[in-house]
Amino acid sequence: MNLIKRLQALFTKTTPETGEGPEILPQLLSRFENAREYLTVRLHTKDMYQGLQEGMDTYVVPAPIPDLYVSLALDLPGQFHLLQKSDAEKWGMDEDELLWTAFSNLTDKQEKIRIIREEREGFSVITLSEGDYAAAFAADFENHCKAFIGRIGAMVAFPTKGSVFIYPIKEPSGFNKAFTQMAEQTNKAFRDDPFPLSNNLYWYHAHRFEVFPKSMEAHTLSYSIPNRLLAYLRTPLAHPAHHSDIKDTIIEGDWEGYYEYGQGYTRPQLGSRKSFQLKMKSDRGQVEGSCIDEEYNLNAGIWGFVDRELISFIKKYPEEGPKNEIHFTGFFDKGDHSFTGTWVIDDGNGKISSGSWAMVKI
């Protein structure tokens, strides 16, 4: 796509309008109160700003979405006028306040946006469609798309400025199919649109977007699941009791608990419990420590992280113990300073074993 077409996509509306347009621009730029109702945002990638003489930093307010940017703009008939930082300085307005006003104005565009909910096998996908406003509207996800956030957040894609795909992640059971189909749907829309935005997939959870890592091998694009999301998907038996940020001082110290054998085991091992003692250290959410359980009586090491109410760590025995790593995930209960969750062993040959666990600080 040549540079001229890129710049046309940056400034021109999909649906032309008639009206005053640029003629009223000096009046709007002279006083914020004149411009308030026209203020909006545009969502773009970095390369869309190539060729702008003033440079990207003159226009762009970074968005809370990895690899995407928000530009403040005036919503004029037939076109968008991107605001420079010098315009905001003339108004004497803080950029954060301007951004808040712009997103608030986009709330009024909701009636223009077509919302399609498609029920698929075991999951739902929501599409937001509107040539000029869909992506910008969904950028303020917490306020504009809260109804589409599942218990484990949402998978979101912004393939074009006029389309957004959303999969509310409610349970782990439908995730794999949804993941595959969302990737295919996003890349098709990205390829087919003359002015594509991004083929990234994002996980929206706890008020922030996290990008799915991508890699290209032999002309094939593949996505990986973010580690934090993977930890949540591996913990179907536990539910966060509340939102909290767990401090290092809470994590550090001695814990005792049990693990219980579940999927992949037969009786008498199935359903049986074994106790353990765990000593942890924590540095800004990164945890490590040692663990001894009654079954093996070996000093196993643990490494992982704590993120808000979630804990995720790997337990590895010394050479004389079991060879497979054990992945523990769980959620914190502030009331009794305890964690409850699930553990998983993947032997690499297609066999998955799992169970539940819990521990309390002593």
N, C-alpha and C positions, 0 to 999 in steps of 0.2 A: 504494500500500500504506500503511495507516495506521500510526501510531506504535506502537500496542499490538501489532500483528502483527510489527512489526520487532523489538521487544523480546522477544517470545515466541521468535522465530527465533534471537535471540542467546543465550538461556539454555536453551531446551528441546531435548531430544534428539528425533531423528526417530523412534527406536524406544523407546517407554516401557519402563522397567525397574522392578521392584519391589525394595524393600530399605530400608535405613536412611535414605538420602537426607539431607535437611537435619538430621536428628536428630544426626548425627555431626559436623556442621560445626564446632561450638565446639571439639571435641576435636582436629580437624585443624588449625584455626587457632592453637591454643595451642602447638603444637610441630611443627617441620618434619619430624622423623622420622616422626610420625604421618601427615603429608600427602604424603610423598615419592612413594609408589606411586600416589597419586591425581592427581598433577600432570600437566597436559596443556596444549595450546594451542588457541586458536580463531582462525580467520582471518576477517577482516572488512574492509569498506570503512569509510571515515570516517563516512559518513552513518548507519551502523548504530548509532552511539553517540548520536545525537540523542535527547534526552529523559532521558538518564542525569543525575541531579541533580549528581553529583560532577564530571562533565566527563570527556572522553575521556582527557586526560593522566593522570588518576588511575589508569587501568587499563592503558593501552596500552604495549606495548613495540614500537617500530617494527620491521617485518619487512624483510629484505633483498629485498623485492619492491616495485617502484614502485606506488604507489596502493593498496597493501594493508597491513594492520596485523595484528600478532599480539597476542593477549591471553593472558596466563597465566591458567589456570583449574584448578579442581578437578573431576575427572570423577566425579560422584556418580550414583547410580541415578536415572534419569529426568530429570536436569538437569545443567547445567554452572554452577558458581559462579565468576564472574570475580573474580580476585584484585586487590585494590587494592595500590598500592605500599606503603601503610602495613602491610599484612600481611607483606610481605617484610621490612620494617624490623623488625617484631616478632620475626621468625625470626632476624634478624641475618644474612641470606643475600644474596649478590650477585645482582643480576637476571640477569646472564649465566649464572651457575651454575644458577639456577632454569630458565632457558630451555633450557640443555643437558639438564637432567634431564627436562624435559617432552618434548622431542623424542626422548630416549632411550626414554621410556615409550611413545611412539607406535610405536616399532619393534615392540612386542608386538601392535599392532593390524593388522600386515601380513596375518595369516591371515584377518582379517575383510574385507579389501579384495579385491574382485573385479578381476582384471587381464585385460583383453581385448585381444589383438593382432589387428588387422584388416589384412590384406594388400590393398593397393589397387594401382592401375596405376602401378608404378614407385616405390612408397614404402609405408611402414607407419605406422599410427596406433595408439597404445596408449591405452586408456581405463582409468583407475582409478575404481572406483565403490564407494561406501559412504556411506550417508546422513549420518553424523556426522564421519567421520575422513579422507575421501579428500584434501580440500584441505589440511588441516593436516598430514597425513602427507607430502604432496609439497612442502610449503614448505621442508622440510629436504632439498632435492633431491639434493645431493651424496651424502648418506648413504643416503637411501631410494630414490632413482631412478637411481643411477649406471649401471645396466644399460641405461637408455634414452637415454644420451647418445651421439650419433654423433660422427664425426670433426670436424664443424663445430658441435658442440653439439646443442641440441634446441629446437624450438618448443613452448611450453607455454601452456596456457590453464586458468584456474580459473573456469569459468562459474558453478558452484554449490559450496556447501560439501561436496556429496556426489559431485562428479565432476571429474576432471582429464583433459585431452586432451594427448597428447605425440606429437610427430613427431620421431624421431631424424634429425638432418640428417647424412647420410653423404656424399652427393655432390650437386653443384649440379643434376644432370640432372632429378631429380624434385621440385625445390623449388617451382616455380611452381604445379604442380597441388596439391601439399600445402598451400601457402600459401592458395590459394583455398578448398579444401575445409575446412581448419582454421577459417578465418574464418566460413564458412557454418555449420559444425557448432557452433562456439562461440556464435554469436549465436542459433541455434535453441534450444540448451540454456538460454541466458541468458533468452530471452523466455518459454520454457515453464515455468520453475521459479517457484513462488510466492515464493521467497526467494532471488533470484539474488545472485551474488557480484560477478563482473566479466566484461565482454566484452573485456577486454584480451587481446592476444597478447604473449607474452614470448619473447625469445631467451635461453636459458641457455647460458653459455659461460664457461670459465675462472673458475668458482666464483661467478658473479654473474648476476642477471636484468637484462635490458634490455628496456624496453617498446617495442613497435612504435608509432610515432606514428599517431594517428587524426585524421580530419577528417570533418565532416558537410557535404555539399553537396546541396541539393535533396532532403532527407530520405533521402539515401543515405550510409551509413557506409562509409568506405574506410580502408585501412591502408597505411602506407608501410614499406618495409624499412629497419631501422636501418643507418646508414652503415657501421659496423664489419662487420656481417653481409654487407652487399653487397660489401664488399672481399674477404671470404673466398670468397664465391660466384663472384667474378670471377677467382679464382686456383686453378683446378682442377689445374694442372700442378705446383704447388709444395705441399709439405707441411712443417709445422713440425717441425724436428728435435727440439725440446725446448721446455719452457716457460721463458721468460726475460723479464725486464724490461730493455729496452735503454736505457742511460743516454744523456743528451744528449751526453756526452763521446765516446761511441762513434760517434754519428751525425754529429757535426760534423766537417767536414774535406772532403778531396778523395776522390772515388770514380771508378773507371773501369769500363766494362763494355760490353755490346752489347745490341742488340735484334734479334730475328729475326722475319721476316714469316711469318704462318701463315694462318689462316682468312680468306677473302675476297680472296686474292691468287692469281695464276697464275704459272707459271714464265716468265722466270727469276727474278722477284722472290720467289716462294714459296720459303721455306727459306733465303734469303740473309740475311746478318748485316751490321749496321752498328755501328761503335763509337761510344761517347760518353764524355764527361767531365762529372762532376757535382760541384758544390760545394754543401754543405748546412750550414745552421744549424738548431739544435734548441733549443726552449725548453719544457721540461716536456712533451715529446712532440709539440709542434706544430712541423712542419718547413717550411722554405722554402729556396729556393736558385736556382741557375742551371745550365743544362745546354747543352752544345754537342755536336752529333753530326756525324759525317763526311758525312752525306747532305746536310744543309742549311747547315751551318756558320753557324748563327744562334744568338744568345744567348736561349734559351727559359727561361721562368720555371717553377718548380715550387712547389706548395703542398700540404700534406697533414698526416698524423699518423702517429705510431708508437704501437702499442698492444701491449704484451707483445712477442711475436715477429713481429707483423704490421706491415708498412709499407704505406701507401696514399697516393698523391699524384697530382695532376693536372699534366700538362705542357702548357704553352701557348706557342706560338711568337709572335713579334712580327708586326705587320701584314703584312710582306712574306713571311711563311712560310705553312705550311698553316693552315687556319682552324679545323679541328676540335680540340677538347681531347682529350688522350690520358690515359686512366686507367690508372695503374700500381699493381699490388698484388704483394706478395711476402713471403717469410718469411726470417728471419734465421738464419744458420748461425754459431754462436759459434766453431766450430773455425777457420775461415779468415776471419772477419769479412766475410761476403758475404751478399748477398740474391739470391734466385732467385724468379721469379714470372711473371706474365702481364700483358699490356697489352691494352686494349680501346678501340676507337674506335666511337662510335655517331653516325652522321651525322644522326640525327633523322628520317630518311625510311625507316626500316626496314632499313637496311644496317648490319650489324655486321662490323667487321674486328678481328682480334686476332692475337696472337703471343706469344712468350716473351721474357724478358729476364733478365739477371744482371749484378751489379756487385760489385766488391770494393774495400775501402778501401785507399788507397795512402799 
